[in-house]
């Protein structure tokens, strides 16, 4: 058989290989784990800008939000999870549903704009949540707080968005140390994690929120730099998040990049490889 006769078969085999690779990757992302790159500092110091992790979709079962969204602005591709699986939306239920636990770090779809968010689960259905003078109150009782020293970072551009951190120690110059007070917060179920403080602001004193049935209340660990359930959806906040909008649980960081691009391997943080998300 001549070389010319083999070429079409070789091209067809390549096309089939690419097809099956994409199909397997799509199934893996849709059913098991979804990659997520931390774009902002709302979860510091639990999660840093540039942390790369896989979200465990099996933890809470499946809903329309489990379908992947594919957005590549450079080529005009914008396929939303609701475009693919919107037929499953509306009953606030899940297939093989599992109940999230207070303290889980969860990726979910914003109830209005569909953007993927990552926050800590603070309030379960029926719970009351309030912040008074910066202290979280759950069901009328303040959480336990322990001093955790300070969280220090360099005041510089961070991540692909070039964001600069906010500092409790005021306006510092480029390259200087930016400090935030850190405390360790223990939730009613015993889950313990760190939270940061930057300044006194209106979100440090909130009304009492009662979490409705089938919904959850989320907050960022970097409390003064997080748009979360304390803020109404009408003013750009998250509000209460329906059960069906949960995507999965963040369990472990795969690697972390302190640079402007994920593949700049020389900027990877050596102490965060496969770090457990607490």
C-alpha positions in Angstrom: 0.0 0.0 0.0 1.4 3.4 -0.9 2.0 6.3 1.5 -0.7 8.3 -0.3 -3.2 5.6 0.5 -2.4 5.6 4.2 -2.7 9.4 4.7 -6.5 9.6 4.8 -6.6 6.8 7.4 -3.9 8.6 9.5 -5.9 11.8 9.5 -9.1 10.0 10.4 -7.3 8.2 13.3 -6.1 11.6 14.6 -9.6 13.1 14.4 -11.0 10.1 16.3 -8.3 10.4 18.9 -9.0 14.1 19.5 -12.7 13.4 19.6 -12.4 10.7 22.3 -9.9 12.7 24.3 -12.3 15.7 24.3 -15.2 13.4 25.2 -13.4 11.8 28.1 -12.2 15.2 29.4 -15.8 16.5 29.1 -17.2 13.5 31.0 -14.5 13.8 33.7 -15.2 17.5 34.1 -19.0 17.1 34.1 -19.2 14.1 36.4 -16.2 14.0 38.7 -14.0 17.1 39.1 -14.1 20.6 37.8 -10.9 22.7 37.6 -11.0 26.1 39.4 -8.4 28.8 39.5 -8.8 31.4 42.4 -9.1 34.8 40.8 -9.6 37.1 43.8 -8.6 37.4 47.4 -12.0 36.9 49.1 -10.9 33.6 50.6 -7.5 34.6 51.9 -5.6 33.1 53.7 -7.3 29.8 53.1 -7.1 30.3 49.4 -4.7 32.6 47.7 -5.0 34.3 44.3 -3.5 31.8 41.8 -4.4 28.6 43.7 -5.4 25.9 41.3 -7.7 23.2 42.5 -10.2 20.6 41.4 -13.8 20.8 42.7 -15.3 17.5 43.9 -18.6 17.3 42.1 -19.5 13.9 43.6 -19.8 15.5 47.1 -23.3 16.9 46.7 -24.7 15.0 43.8 -25.7 16.5 40.5 -28.0 19.3 39.2 -28.0 21.6 36.1 -25.1 23.5 37.7 -22.9 20.4 37.4 -22.8 20.8 33.6 -19.6 22.7 32.6 -19.7 26.2 31.3 -17.2 26.8 28.4 -16.2 30.5 27.9 -13.4 31.5 25.6 -13.8 35.2 24.9 -11.0 35.3 22.3 -13.0 33.1 19.9 -16.4 34.2 21.0 -17.3 30.9 22.6 -19.8 31.3 25.5 -21.7 28.1 26.4 -23.3 28.2 29.8 -24.2 25.3 32.0 -27.8 26.4 31.8 -27.6 26.2 28.0 -26.7 22.6 28.2 -28.7 21.4 31.2 -31.3 24.0 31.8 -34.0 21.4 31.5 -32.9 20.1 34.9 -33.4 23.5 36.6 -36.3 24.7 38.6 -37.1 22.1 41.3 -34.1 22.9 43.5 -33.3 19.2 43.7 -30.3 17.0 42.9 -29.6 13.5 41.6 -27.8 11.4 44.2 -27.9 14.5 46.3 -25.6 14.9 49.3 -26.0 17.4 52.1 -23.2 20.0 52.5 -21.7 20.6 56.0 -21.2 23.9 57.7 -17.6 25.0 57.1 -17.3 23.4 53.7 -15.5 25.5 51.0 -18.0 25.3 48.1 -18.0 26.4 44.5 -21.5 27.5 43.4 -23.3 29.4 40.7 -24.4 32.9 41.5 -28.2 32.8 41.7 -28.6 35.7 39.2 -25.7 36.0 36.8 -24.5 32.4 36.8 -20.9 33.3 37.6 -18.9 30.6 39.6 -18.1 31.7 43.2 -16.1 30.0 45.9 -17.0 30.8 49.6 -17.3 29.0 52.9 -20.7 27.6 53.9 -21.7 29.4 57.1 -25.5 28.9 57.4 -27.6 25.9 56.7 -31.4 25.9 56.0 -33.2 27.2 59.1 -30.1 28.8 60.7 -30.0 32.4 61.7 -26.8 34.3 60.8 -25.6 37.7 62.0 -22.4 39.7 62.2 -22.0 42.0 65.3 -18.9 44.1 65.6 -17.1 41.7 63.3 -18.0 38.6 65.2 -20.1 35.9 63.5 -23.2 34.8 65.4 -25.0 31.6 64.4 -28.3 30.8 65.9 -27.9 33.6 68.4 -24.5 32.4 69.7 -21.1 34.0 68.8 -18.5 31.6 67.3 -15.3 30.9 69.2 -12.4 33.1 68.1 -8.7 32.7 68.9 -5.9 35.1 68.0 -3.9 34.0 64.9 -1.3 36.8 64.7 -1.2 38.5 61.3 -1.3 37.5 57.7 1.5 39.3 55.8 1.9 39.6 52.1 3.8 41.9 49.7 1.9 44.9 48.4 2.1 44.3 44.6 -0.1 43.4 41.7 -1.5 39.9 42.1 -2.9 37.4 39.6 -3.9 37.9 36.0 -6.3 40.8 37.0 -3.4 42.7 38.6 -5.3 43.3 41.8 -3.5 44.9 44.8 -4.4 43.7 48.3 -6.1 45.8 51.0 -4.0 46.4 54.1 -5.0 46.9 57.7 -1.7 48.8 58.3 -2.9 51.6 56.0 -1.4 52.8 52.7 1.9 51.1 52.1 4.2 51.5 49.2 4.9 49.0 46.4 6.9 46.1 47.7 6.1 46.9 51.3 4.5 44.4 53.8 0.7 44.5 53.8 -0.7 43.2 57.1 -4.1 41.9 58.1 -5.2 40.6 61.5 -5.9 36.9 61.6 -8.1 34.9 63.9 -9.1 31.3 64.1 -12.9 30.8 64.0 -14.6 27.6 65.3 -18.1 27.0 64.0 -20.8 25.2 66.1 -20.0 21.8 64.5 -16.3 22.1 65.5 -14.9 23.1 62.1 -12.0 25.5 62.5 -10.5 27.9 59.9 -8.8 31.3 59.7 -10.5 34.6 59.0 -8.9 38.0 58.2 -9.8 41.5 59.3 -8.8 44.7 57.4 -10.9 47.5 58.9 -14.3 48.4 60.5 -16.9 48.7 57.9 -20.7 48.3 57.5 -20.6 44.5 56.8 -19.2 44.0 60.3 -22.7 44.7 61.6 -25.6 43.1 59.8 -29.2 42.4 60.4 -30.3 38.8 61.4 -30.5 36.6 58.3 -32.8 33.5 58.5 -31.7 30.9 55.9 -34.8 29.7 54.0 -35.4 26.0 53.3 -33.4 24.6 50.4 -30.9 27.5 50.6 -27.5 28.2 52.1 -25.6 31.2 53.4 -21.9 31.8 52.3 -19.2 34.1 53.5 -15.5 34.7 52.4 -12.7 34.1 54.9 -11.3 37.5 54.0 -14.3 39.0 55.7 -13.8 42.7 54.7 -13.0 41.9 51.1 -15.8 39.5 50.2 -19.0 40.0 48.3 -21.1 37.2 49.7 -24.5 36.3 51.3 -24.4 39.4 53.5 -25.1 41.4 50.5 -28.4 41.4 48.6 -28.4 40.2 45.0 -30.0 43.5 43.9 -26.9 45.4 44.9 -24.4 42.9 43.4 -24.3 40.5 46.3 -24.9 36.7 46.5 -27.8 36.5 48.9 -29.1 33.0 49.7 -27.9 30.3 47.4 -30.3 27.5 46.3 -29.3 23.9 46.8 -29.4 23.2 43.0 -26.8 26.0 42.4 -24.0 24.1 44.3 -21.3 22.8 42.0 -19.0 21.0 44.4 -16.6 21.0 47.3 -13.1 22.3 47.3 -10.9 19.6 49.0 -7.3 20.1 48.0 -5.1 22.6 46.1 -3.2 21.0 43.3 -0.7 23.8 42.9 -0.4 27.6 43.2 1.1 30.3 41.1 2.0 33.7 42.5 2.6 35.1 39.0 0.4 36.7 36.4 0.0 33.4 34.5 -0.7 29.9 35.7 2.1 28.3 33.6 4.8 30.6 34.9 6.3 27.6 36.8 9.0 29.7 38.4 6.3 31.6 40.3 4.7 28.4 41.8 4.4 28.3 45.6 6.3 25.2 46.7 4.4 25.0 50.0 1.0 24.7 48.5 1.3 21.6 46.3 -1.6 19.2 47.2 -2.4 21.3 50.3 -5.7 20.3 52.0 -8.4 23.0 52.1 -9.4 23.4 55.7 
